[in-house]
Structures are given as C-alpha cells and as structure tokens.
Amino acid sequence: MTLLLVAGIGTTAFLLLRDDDEQLTTGPVTTEPRQTWLWESDKPISYVHPGPGINLVTLDGEERGVVALDEDGKELWRDERHPYNYITFYEDQKLITASWYVATASGEGSDTDKGDVVFGYDGEVVWENTDPDVSLSSIADDGDYVVRAEEKLAKLDPESKDEDWSITGQDFAYADEATFVLDGDQLTRYAEDSDEQEWSIELPSGHAEGLEQDYLLGLHANDDLVLVASGSLFAFDPKTGKSLWTEDTSSDVRSVAGNRYALSQPYSYDETTGVSVSPKPPFPIYGKEGEAGSLDIVEGGFGWMAVEVVAVDGKEMTLQRSSGRLYDIDGALAESGYDHVADTLDEGVYTVDGATIGYREWGSDAPEWTLTLDEVDSLATQDDPGQDVEVAAGAGAILVNDEHTVWRYE
C-alpha cells in the first residue's frame, strides 16, 4: 500500500505508508534553487499539494475548489464544487481523495458542510459523498472504501455500496496494522481492514462518568501502547491487550516523539474575567513504561497543532513551531532557533518569513540558503500579517504559492 496524505490547514504535511514501512524521502533542495516553471490562477490560491506525478492546488475565496497540474505546471483539470482542504494521494490505485469541512455559526445555530470526493488522476469523479454524517476513512489495497458513519466503521464496494463488513464503536484508532475500537466499556483490536477480532477487554464500568468535556473521551494508539482517555487514563499493550498502567486523571492528549503522549488539563473559562485560561506547562509525558518525562514547552497552551512529531536525521523529536524549539523523547530541550518553519524533512526544514524562503539543516546554526521573492501577491492577513507565501516540499523540489501564482523551484 502506498498512501500520501497532505493536510491543507495552514501547513502541508506528508505521510507515506509502504508495505516495507519506508518513509517518504522528498530530497531537500540544499543549494539556492532556480525556478523551473510558474502557473498563474485567475482565482485566489490557498495551498499547493505536491503528489506523485501530479500537483493539486486548492483554491480560496468564494469559489473554492481544486486544480490539478502536471509535473511541468500545465493545468490538467479542475473541480470547483466544494471548498477542499484535505488531499490524499493513493499512488498505487492512481486515486485522489479530496475532503472538505466548513463549520459556520449564525443566530440560528451552527451548521456543517462536509464531504468527500474521489478523483482519478485524470480528474474523473469516481465516488462522491455529501452526507455530513459520513466520512471516507481510507481506500483499502483491494480498492474498497472504508467509511465512518456516526458510530460505525464499514468497508464497502464503491460501485455496489454493499458492505463487506462493519464495526460499531464510539471511537476508532489505527496502529500496528490493526484497528482499535472503543465501544462503551469494551476495547477491541481488529485485524487491519477486517472485522476479525484479535482481542477484546472490558474497561471498568462507568469509566467515562463525570467527564467534564466530551472531547476528552478518546482513543489513541501507536505501535507501543493503546491509550483510552476518559475519567481516567488506561494504557494497554497493543498486541496482547494486557494492562500497562492506569492514571487517575482526565486529560487532553497529544502525540509526542518516541511513541509517547503528553497530557494536559483542558482550557478553562474564568467567569469573572470572561477569559479562557490555557493549561500551564510542563506537561507530563507517558509511554509504555508509564510516566517518562515532561514537556516544558514555551507557555501558550496545548492549542491546535501546538506540537508535532518530526524526524531529525532519522530520530523522532517533538517540535513546537511557534517557539522554534526541538525536544527529545523525554521532553528535554535539545535545540532551539528553528524559526518560521514551513515544512519539515528528515534532513532539515524549509522556512518562510514574509516573502523570503530558505532551507536549514537540523543542527546547523545558519540556513544553507535564503531567497527573497519579488513582487508577490501576498497571502498576509490581519491575523497572520507576516505570511506572504506558502511553501511545500515536493520530490527534490519546492512548490511556492502566493495568492495567484504557483512557482516550482529545484
């Protein structure tokens, strides 16, 4: 299976899954690059998503959509029916899934517009879902679709819509070539892309009672442990289901380096001042062995995408982009000064500051190169005044966009 996931929410991230567990190697541009082509758009651009043999451009503004470009920057096709913001490439099947999620609030309450479209590389729509209660989870190796419908995960034939199997649960997590399901007091491991149970255990009755925030109820999994976050924290061995440890706390959970999780108390609301109060670091880190350290990130809370796991010369570390700091698997500060990170690679980082892009190797004191782009149509907004362009890593190249132009550098 080869799958390339590109998430278009503020940054571009890559995840390549192969049968031999190889990681995606994009090949950094280590010397000052030259422009190889540009493509101009008549409509505002959000991001560029480099893929295997094809690049997708998501549009912004009133008429959002997606445009496909070939490797030479020539437009192949476009679809402007939905405001796509998540792109997934399935290289083996030559399929692309484009999903969107837009939440709007009004005096009459909130509303959600969400769905999924599956394109062939030629732009043909081969499947579409506009039901807000249904989402496409993945495309299996055999071409069937795995979909989530409220509290059900099902594998179905995309043409007949017949289900091969279905699993019921409140929450789902994936790791170790398995699907983990939390359903009431029952935690079950299923074989990957299957409804075959490999083990099932029962959590303490009423384990989620008294949970103040519903979003804190969750299931998390990696190759070292399965973590159930509810009224308490319960950790299990993913292969056997054996209990590893229990912690008497309800916490917000974030993945950090080394197959571990950092825990924090949720945001609180001060009714006297009317201000939301963020949790205060340090945040304890838990792994298979239990508490393993603490993450003393720069104060600012555990907000959305506050920390992420990155590969640094083949070793996992935790990056806090807002402060430019790298932490080891125990949460200790290892390096700092990685400011304005736009995209991460195993060898280093691409940076963007205003209209200046650059590349810096991990462990270096200075960038390998920087390049200031002239006459850009800035993406800067009142909320993000310093962001003139976006940068995404392609295979041995860089894709840069402002509001109306995409450039490829190598």
C-alpha positions as CSV (number, residue, x, y, z in Angstrom):
1,M,0.0,0.0,0.0
2,T,1.3,3.5,-0.9
3,L,-0.6,6.4,0.5
4,L,0.5,10.1,0.6
5,L,-1.6,12.3,2.9
6,V,-1.5,16.1,2.5
7,A,-3.3,18.1,5.1
8,G,-4.1,21.7,4.0
9,I,-4.8,23.5,7.2
10,G,-2.1,26.2,7.5
11,T,0.8,23.8,6.7
12,T,1.5,21.0,4.4
13,A,2.3,17.6,5.9
14,F,3.4,14.4,4.3
15,L,2.8,10.8,5.4
16,L,3.8,7.9,3.2
17,L,2.9,4.4,4.2
18,R,4.5,1.5,2.4
19,D,4.4,-2.3,2.9
20,D,8.1,-2.2,4.0
21,D,7.5,0.7,6.4
22,E,9.8,3.0,4.4
23,Q,9.3,6.7,5.0
24,L,8.8,9.3,2.3
25,T,12.1,10.9,1.1
26,T,11.4,14.1,-0.7
27,G,15.1,15.1,-1.1
28,P,15.8,18.6,0.2
29,V,16.9,21.4,-2.1
30,T,20.2,22.2,-0.3
31,T,21.6,24.9,-2.6
32,E,19.9,28.1,-3.7
33,P,17.2,26.9,-6.1
34,R,16.3,28.1,-9.6
35,Q,12.7,28.5,-10.9
36,T,11.6,25.8,-13.4
37,W,8.0,26.9,-14.1
38,L,5.2,29.0,-12.8
39,W,1.4,28.7,-13.1
40,E,-1.0,31.7,-12.7
41,S,-4.5,31.4,-11.3
42,D,-7.5,33.6,-12.1
43,K,-8.8,32.8,-8.6
44,P,-7.2,33.0,-5.2
45,I,-5.0,30.1,-4.1
46,S,-4.8,28.6,-0.7
47,Y,-2.1,25.9,-0.9
48,V,-0.2,23.6,-3.2
49,H,-0.2,19.8,-2.5
50,P,2.7,18.1,-4.3
51,G,1.9,14.5,-5.1
52,P,3.4,11.6,-7.1
53,G,3.3,12.7,-10.7
54,I,0.7,15.4,-10.1
55,N,0.2,18.5,-8.0
56,L,-3.0,19.8,-6.6
57,V,-3.8,23.4,-5.9
58,T,-6.6,24.3,-3.5
59,L,-8.5,27.5,-4.3
60,D,-9.7,30.1,-1.8
61,G,-12.3,32.8,-1.9
62,E,-16.0,32.5,-2.8
63,E,-15.5,29.8,-5.5
64,R,-13.2,27.3,-3.8
65,G,-12.1,24.1,-5.4
66,V,-9.1,22.2,-6.6
67,V,-6.9,22.4,-9.7
68,A,-4.6,19.6,-10.9
69,L,-1.2,20.5,-12.5
70,D,1.2,18.0,-14.2
71,E,4.9,17.9,-13.3
72,D,5.6,20.7,-15.8
73,G,3.0,23.1,-14.3
74,K,0.4,22.5,-17.1
75,E,-3.3,22.5,-15.9
76,L,-4.9,19.1,-16.3
77,W,-8.3,19.6,-14.8
78,R,-10.2,21.4,-12.1
79,D,-13.2,20.9,-9.8
80,E,-14.8,23.9,-8.1
81,R,-17.9,22.3,-6.4
82,H,-16.5,22.2,-2.9
83,P,-14.0,24.0,-0.6
84,Y,-11.5,21.2,-0.5
85,N,-9.0,21.4,2.4
86,Y,-7.7,17.8,2.8
87,I,-6.0,15.9,0.0
88,T,-4.9,12.3,0.0
89,F,-3.0,10.6,-2.8
90,Y,-3.3,6.8,-3.4
91,E,-0.4,6.3,-5.7
92,D,-0.9,2.6,-6.4
93,Q,-4.6,3.0,-7.3
94,K,-4.0,6.3,-9.1
95,L,-6.7,7.9,-7.0
96,I,-7.0,11.1,-5.1
97,T,-9.5,11.8,-2.2
98,A,-10.4,15.4,-1.6
99,S,-12.4,16.2,1.5
100,W,-13.8,19.4,3.0
101,Y,-15.1,20.6,6.3
102,V,-16.6,24.0,6.8
103,A,-18.3,25.0,10.1
104,T,-20.5,28.1,10.2
105,A,-22.3,29.8,13.0
106,S,-25.3,32.1,12.9
107,G,-28.0,33.4,15.1
108,E,-29.9,30.2,14.3
109,G,-27.1,28.0,15.5
110,S,-24.2,26.2,13.8
111,D,-24.1,24.3,10.6
112,T,-21.6,22.0,9.0
113,D,-20.7,21.5,5.3
114,K,-18.5,18.4,4.8
115,G,-17.9,15.5,2.5
116,D,-15.5,13.6,0.3
117,V,-14.8,13.2,-3.5
118,V,-12.6,10.5,-5.0
119,F,-10.9,11.5,-8.3
120,G,-8.9,9.5,-10.8
121,Y,-5.7,11.1,-11.8
122,D,-7.5,12.2,-15.0
123,G,-10.0,14.2,-12.9
124,E,-12.9,11.8,-13.3
125,V,-15.1,11.7,-10.3
126,V,-15.4,8.0,-9.3
127,W,-17.2,8.5,-6.0
128,E,-18.8,11.3,-4.0
129,N,-20.2,11.6,-0.5
130,T,-22.0,14.8,0.7
131,D,-23.6,13.2,3.8
132,P,-22.3,15.2,6.8
133,D,-22.7,12.1,9.0
134,V,-20.5,10.0,6.7
135,S,-16.7,10.4,6.0
136,L,-14.3,8.4,3.9
137,S,-11.6,6.9,6.2
138,S,-9.3,5.3,3.6
139,I,-9.2,3.3,0.4
140,A,-8.1,-0.3,1.0
141,D,-5.5,-2.1,-1.1
142,D,-8.2,-4.1,-2.8
143,G,-10.0,-0.8,-3.9
144,D,-12.8,-1.0,-1.5
145,Y,-13.6,2.1,0.7
146,V,-13.5,2.2,4.4
147,V,-16.1,4.8,5.6
148,R,-17.1,6.1,9.0
149,A,-20.9,6.7,9.6
150,E,-21.5,8.1,13.1
151,E,-20.7,5.1,15.4
152,K,-20.0,2.6,12.6
153,L,-16.9,1.8,10.6
154,A,-17.7,-0.1,7.4
155,K,-15.8,-1.5,4.3
156,L,-17.9,-1.3,1.2
157,D,-17.7,-1.8,-2.5
158,P,-17.6,1.7,-4.1
159,E,-19.8,0.7,-7.0
160,S,-22.5,-1.6,-5.4
161,K,-22.3,0.0,-2.0
162,D,-22.5,-3.5,-0.5
163,E,-20.7,-3.8,2.9
164,D,-18.0,-6.4,3.2
165,W,-18.1,-5.8,7.0
166,S,-18.9,-3.2,9.6
167,I,-17.8,-2.5,13.2
168,T,-19.7,-0.5,15.8
169,G,-17.9,1.9,18.2
170,Q,-17.7,5.3,19.8
171,D,-14.1,5.9,18.7
172,F,-11.5,4.3,16.4
173,A,-7.7,4.4,16.3
174,Y,-5.2,2.8,13.9
175,A,-1.7,1.4,14.6
176,D,0.3,-1.7,14.5
177,E,-1.5,-3.0,11.4
178,A,-4.8,-3.0,13.4
179,T,-8.0,-1.1,14.1
180,F,-8.7,-0.4,17.8
181,V,-12.3,0.3,18.7
182,L,-13.8,1.8,21.9
183,D,-17.5,0.8,22.3
184,G,-18.9,1.6,25.7
185,D,-16.9,-0.3,28.2
186,Q,-15.3,-2.6,25.6
187,L,-11.9,-2.1,23.9
188,T,-11.3,-4.4,20.9
189,R,-8.5,-4.9,18.5
190,Y,-9.4,-5.9,15.0
191,A,-7.2,-7.1,12.2
192,E,-6.4,-4.4,9.7
193,D,-9.2,-3.8,7.2
194,S,-11.2,-6.6,8.8
195,D,-13.9,-7.3,11.3
196,E,-11.9,-10.2,12.7
197,Q,-11.4,-9.7,16.5
198,E,-7.8,-10.3,17.7
199,W,-8.5,-9.5,21.4
200,S,-11.2,-7.7,23.4
201,I,-11.1,-6.4,27.0
202,E,-13.6,-4.7,29.3
203,L,-12.9,-1.4,30.9
204,P,-14.1,-0.6,34.4
205,S,-17.8,0.0,34.4
206,G,-18.7,3.8,34.2
207,H,-15.1,4.7,33.3
208,A,-16.3,7.8,31.4
209,E,-18.7,9.1,34.1
210,G,-18.0,12.5,35.4
211,L,-16.0,13.6,32.4
212,E,-16.5,17.4,32.2
213,Q,-15.6,17.8,28.5
214,D,-16.9,15.3,26.0
215,Y,-14.0,15.8,23.7
216,L,-11.6,14.4,26.3
217,L,-13.2,11.0,25.7
218,G,-10.9,9.5,23.2
219,L,-8.9,6.5,21.9
220,H,-5.3,6.8,20.9
221,A,-2.9,4.2,19.6
222,N,0.6,3.7,18.3
223,D,2.9,0.7,18.0
224,D,3.8,0.8,21.7
225,L,0.5,1.3,23.5
226,V,-3.2,1.9,23.3
227,L,-4.5,4.7,25.4
228,V,-8.1,5.2,26.5
229,A,-8.7,8.8,27.8
230,S,-11.9,9.1,29.8
231,G,-12.5,9.7,33.5
232,S,-9.0,8.2,33.9
233,L,-6.3,7.1,31.6
234,F,-5.9,3.4,30.7
235,A,-2.9,2.1,28.8
236,F,-2.7,-1.3,27.2
237,D,-0.3,-3.4,25.1
238,P,-1.5,-3.1,21.5
239,K,-0.5,-6.7,20.6
240,T,-2.0,-8.5,23.7
241,G,-4.4,-6.1,25.4
242,K,-2.5,-6.5,28.6
243,S,-3.0,-3.6,31.0
244,L,0.2,-1.5,31.3
245,W,-0.8,1.2,33.7
246,T,-3.7,3.4,34.9
247,E,-3.5,7.1,35.8
248,D,-6.3,8.7,37.8
249,T,-6.8,11.9,35.7
250,S,-8.8,13.1,32.7
251,S,-6.5,14.9,30.3
252,D,-6.2,16.4,26.8
253,V,-3.8,14.1,24.9
254,R,-1.2,14.9,22.3
255,S,1.2,12.6,20.4
256,V,4.9,13.4,21.0
257,A,8.1,11.7,20.0
258,G,9.0,8.2,20.8
259,N,5.5,6.7,20.6
260,R,4.6,8.6,23.7
261,Y,1.8,11.0,24.7
262,A,1.9,14.4,26.5
263,L,-1.0,15.2,28.8
264,S,-2.5,18.5,29.8
265,Q,-5.6,19.8,31.6
266,P,-8.1,21.3,29.2
267,Y,-8.7,25.0,28.7
268,S,-10.8,26.6,31.5
269,Y,-13.1,29.5,31.4
270,D,-12.8,32.3,34.1
271,E,-16.4,33.5,34.5
272,T,-15.2,36.6,36.5
273,T,-12.9,37.9,33.7
274,G,-14.6,36.2,30.8
275,V,-11.2,34.9,29.6
276,S,-10.2,31.4,28.6
277,V,-7.2,30.2,30.6
278,S,-4.8,27.9,28.8
279,P,-3.1,24.9,30.6
280,K,0.4,25.6,32.0
281,P,3.5,23.6,31.1
282,P,5.3,21.4,31.9
283,F,3.1,18.6,30.7
284,P,3.8,15.0,31.8
285,I,4.8,12.5,29.1
286,Y,3.7,8.9,29.3
287,G,4.9,5.9,27.3
288,K,4.6,2.2,27.5
289,E,6.5,2.2,30.8
290,G,4.3,4.9,32.4
291,E,5.4,8.4,33.2
292,A,8.6,9.0,31.3
293,G,9.3,12.7,31.5
294,S,7.7,16.1,31.0
295,L,7.5,18.6,28.1
296,D,8.3,22.1,29.2
297,I,7.2,23.9,26.1
298,V,7.0,27.7,25.8
299,E,3.9,28.8,27.6
300,G,0.9,29.2,25.3
301,G,-1.0,26.1,26.0
302,F,-1.7,22.9,24.1
303,G,-3.6,24.6,21.3
304,W,-4.4,23.0,17.9
305,M,-1.1,21.8,16.3
306,A,1.0,23.3,19.1
307,V,3.5,20.4,18.9
308,E,4.2,17.8,16.3
309,V,6.5,14.8,15.9
310,V,9.3,15.3,13.3
311,A,12.1,13.1,12.1
312,V,15.6,14.6,12.7
313,D,18.3,12.6,11.0
314,G,16.1,9.5,11.4
315,K,15.3,10.1,15.1
316,E,11.9,11.3,16.4
317,M,11.7,14.6,18.2
318,T,9.0,16.9,19.2
319,L,8.8,20.3,17.5
320,Q,7.0,23.4,18.8
321,R,6.8,25.6,15.7
322,S,5.7,28.7,17.5
323,S,8.9,28.8,19.6
324,G,11.2,27.0,17.1
325,R,12.2,24.5,19.8
326,L,13.0,20.8,19.5
327,Y,12.6,18.4,22.4
328,D,13.8,14.8,22.8
329,I,11.6,11.9,23.6
330,D,11.8,12.6,27.4
331,G,10.7,16.2,26.8
332,A,14.1,17.9,27.4
333,L,15.0,20.8,25.2
334,A,17.5,19.6,22.6
335,E,17.8,22.6,20.2
336,S,16.2,26.0,19.6
337,G,16.1,28.7,16.9
338,Y,14.1,26.9,14.2
339,D,12.0,30.0,13.5
340,H,9.5,30.3,10.6
341,V,9.3,26.6,9.8
342,A,7.2,25.9,6.7
343,D,7.8,22.2,6.2
344,T,10.0,19.6,7.8
345,L,12.1,16.9,6.2
346,D,14.4,14.2,7.8
347,E,17.4,16.3,6.8
348,G,16.2,19.8,7.8
349,V,13.4,22.4,7.4
350,Y,12.1,24.8,4.7
351,T,11.4,28.2,6.1
352,V,9.2,31.1,5.1
353,D,9.4,34.6,6.5
354,G,7.3,37.2,4.6
355,A,8.4,36.6,1.0
356,T,11.8,35.0,1.9
357,I,12.1,31.3,1.7
358,G,15.0,29.2,2.8
359,Y,16.4,25.8,3.9
360,R,18.2,24.9,7.1
361,E,19.7,21.6,8.1
362,W,18.9,20.2,11.5
363,G,21.8,21.0,13.9
364,S,23.1,23.9,11.9
365,D,23.5,27.5,13.1
366,A,22.5,29.2,9.9
367,P,20.4,28.5,6.8
368,E,22.0,26.8,3.8
369,W,20.4,29.4,1.6
370,T,17.6,32.0,1.5
371,L,15.8,33.5,-1.4
372,T,13.6,36.6,-1.4
373,L,10.8,36.5,-3.9
374,D,9.9,39.8,-5.7
375,E,6.5,41.3,-6.5
376,V,4.5,38.6,-4.7
377,D,0.7,38.8,-4.3
378,S,0.8,38.5,-0.6
379,L,-1.2,35.9,1.4
380,A,-0.8,38.0,4.6
381,T,-3.9,38.7,6.6
382,Q,-4.7,40.7,9.7
383,D,-4.4,37.5,11.8
384,D,-1.2,36.4,10.0
385,P,0.5,39.6,8.8
386,G,3.9,38.0,8.1
387,Q,2.9,35.2,5.8
388,D,3.3,36.4,2.2
389,V,3.8,33.0,0.6
390,E,3.3,29.2,1.3
391,V,6.0,26.6,0.9
392,A,5.5,22.9,0.3
393,A,8.2,20.2,-0.2
394,G,8.0,18.2,-3.4
395,A,10.3,15.4,-4.6
396,G,13.6,17.2,-5.0
397,A,11.8,20.5,-5.4
398,I,9.9,23.2,-3.7
399,L,6.4,24.4,-4.6
400,V,5.7,28.0,-3.5
401,N,2.5,30.0,-3.9
402,D,1.2,33.4,-3.3
403,E,-2.4,34.4,-3.8
404,H,-2.5,33.9,-7.6
405,T,0.8,32.2,-8.7
406,V,2.5,28.8,-8.1
407,W,6.2,28.5,-8.7
408,R,8.3,25.4,-8.8
409,Y,12.0,25.6,-7.7
410,E,14.7,23.0,-7.8
